[in-house]
Amino acid sequence: MLRENTSHCLEGAIFAAAALRANGFPALILDFEAEHDTDHVVAIYRVDGHWGAVAKSNFSGCRYREPVHRTLRELAISYFNLYFNLRRERTLRTFSRPVNLARFDHLQWMTTEKPIWFIVDHLFEIFHHQLLRPGMAKRLHRVDERLFQAEILGKTKK
C-alpha cells in the first residue's frame, strides 16, 4: 500500500488498524456485508467506551466516524444511509463482530510482503449481525440524485 500509494478499503482498514495499534489501541477491524454491492471493512477503536472508525472509501460518507457510538450496531447503522451501489440501492445488511488482528501476529500481518488473504478468509467465516428485519429491505427508497452526486464526489473513473 505504501509503495504503490493506493489501496482498497480492506488494505486501508488493515493499515489503519496497524496505525491505531502503534498508538496504543488494539488492532481491530469490522466487516460490513452488502447485498448487490461490495463489502466494506473499517478499523475501529474505542475512547471512553464509545466506538469510532477509520476507513478508506471512494464514497465520501463511508470513511471516518468520531468515537461517539455506544455500540457497534450504532456505529454500523451510521453507515447505512450512505452505503449504496451505483444503481442507487441502499445495500448494507450485516456487520461482523470485531476482529482483533493480533490473532494473526504469528503470520506477521503488519510486515509481510506476502498476500494476507487469511484475514479475508476469516472475515468470511465469522458471525455477522443483521441490521434489517425481514421485509425492511423491500421498503427502502433509492438514493436521490443530490446524495448520489455528493457521495461520488472525487470518485475515480475507470
C-alpha positions in Angstrom: 0.0 0.0 0.0 2.7 2.5 0.9 4.9 1.5 -2.1 2.0 1.8 -4.6 0.3 4.8 -2.9 -3.1 3.2 -3.4 -5.5 0.9 -1.6 -9.0 -0.5 -1.4 -11.0 -0.5 1.8 -9.6 -3.7 3.2 -6.0 -2.6 2.8 -6.9 0.8 4.2 -8.6 -0.7 7.2 -5.6 -3.0 7.9 -3.2 -0.1 7.6 -5.4 2.0 9.9 -5.6 -0.9 12.5 -1.8 -1.1 12.4 -1.6 2.7 13.0 -4.1 2.5 15.8 -2.1 -0.3 17.4 1.1 1.8 17.1 -0.8 4.5 19.1 -1.9 2.2 21.9 -5.2 0.9 20.7 -6.0 -2.8 19.8 -5.8 -3.5 16.1 -9.5 -4.1 15.5 -11.4 -4.3 12.2 -15.1 -4.6 11.5 -16.6 -6.1 8.3 -19.8 -4.9 6.6 -21.6 -7.2 4.2 -23.8 -5.8 1.5 -26.4 -7.1 -0.9 -25.8 -6.4 -4.6 -22.7 -4.5 -3.7 -19.1 -4.9 -2.4 -18.4 -5.4 1.3 -16.6 -2.7 3.3 -14.1 -3.1 6.1 -13.2 -0.4 8.7 -10.7 -0.1 11.5 -12.5 0.5 14.8 -11.3 2.0 18.1 -12.9 2.9 21.4 -12.5 6.1 23.5 -14.2 6.4 26.9 -16.5 3.5 26.0 -17.6 4.9 22.6 -16.8 3.4 19.2 -15.3 5.3 16.3 -13.9 4.1 12.9 -11.2 4.9 10.3 -11.8 3.8 6.8 -10.8 4.2 3.2 -13.6 4.5 0.6 -14.3 6.0 -2.8 -17.6 7.2 -1.3 -17.4 10.3 0.8 -19.6 9.2 3.7 -18.2 5.7 4.2 -15.0 6.9 5.8 -14.1 8.2 9.3 -16.5 8.1 12.3 -16.0 10.0 15.5 -15.9 7.9 18.7 -19.4 8.8 19.8 -21.2 5.5 19.1 -22.3 3.5 22.2 -22.5 0.1 20.4 -21.1 -1.5 17.3 -24.6 -1.7 15.9 -25.0 2.0 16.4 -21.7 2.6 14.6 -22.7 0.2 11.7 -26.1 1.9 11.3 -24.3 5.3 10.9 -23.1 4.0 7.6 -26.5 2.7 6.4 -27.9 5.7 4.6 -24.7 6.4 2.7 -23.9 2.8 1.8 -25.3 2.2 -1.7 -24.4 0.8 -5.1 -24.3 2.5 -8.4 -28.0 1.6 -9.0 -28.7 3.8 -6.0 -29.9 0.9 -3.8 -29.1 1.0 -0.1 -27.2 -2.2 0.3 -25.7 -2.5 3.8 -27.1 -5.6 5.5 -24.8 -7.0 8.2 -21.8 -6.2 10.4 -19.3 -8.6 12.0 -18.0 -9.0 15.4 -14.8 -7.1 15.9 -11.7 -8.9 14.7 -8.5 -8.3 16.7 -5.7 -8.6 14.1 -3.3 -9.7 16.9 -4.7 -13.1 16.3 -2.6 -13.1 13.1 0.6 -11.8 14.6 2.2 -15.2 14.1 1.7 -14.6 10.3 3.3 -11.2 10.5 0.2 -9.4 9.1 1.8 -6.0 9.8 5.1 -6.5 7.9 4.8 -9.4 5.5 5.3 -8.9 1.8 3.1 -12.0 1.2 -0.6 -11.8 0.5 -2.7 -11.6 3.6 -5.8 -13.4 2.3 -6.1 -15.2 5.6 -7.7 -12.1 7.0 -10.3 -12.1 4.3 -10.9 -15.8 4.8 -11.5 -15.2 8.5 -14.0 -12.4 7.7 -16.0 -14.8 5.5 -16.2 -17.3 8.4 -17.2 -15.2 11.3 -20.7 -14.3 12.5 -22.3 -11.2 11.2 -25.3 -9.4 12.9 -28.3 -8.5 10.7 -29.1 -4.7 10.5 -32.5 -5.1 9.0 -35.5 -7.1 10.0 -37.3 -9.3 7.4 -39.3 -7.2 4.9 -37.5 -3.9 5.6 -35.3 -4.1 2.5 -38.3 -4.2 0.2 -39.4 -0.8 1.5 -36.1 1.0 1.1 -36.1 4.1 -1.1 -33.4 4.6 -3.7 -30.8 7.3 -3.1 -31.7 10.6 -4.7 -29.6 12.5 -7.3 -28.1 15.0 -4.9 -27.0 12.5 -2.3 -25.6 10.2 -5.1 -23.5 13.1 -6.6 -22.3 14.2 -3.1 -21.1 10.7 -2.3 -19.3 10.0 -5.5 -17.5 13.4 -5.4 -13.9 12.8 -6.4 -14.5 9.1 -7.2 -12.0 7.9 -9.8 -13.5 6.6 -13.0 -12.0 3.6 -14.9 
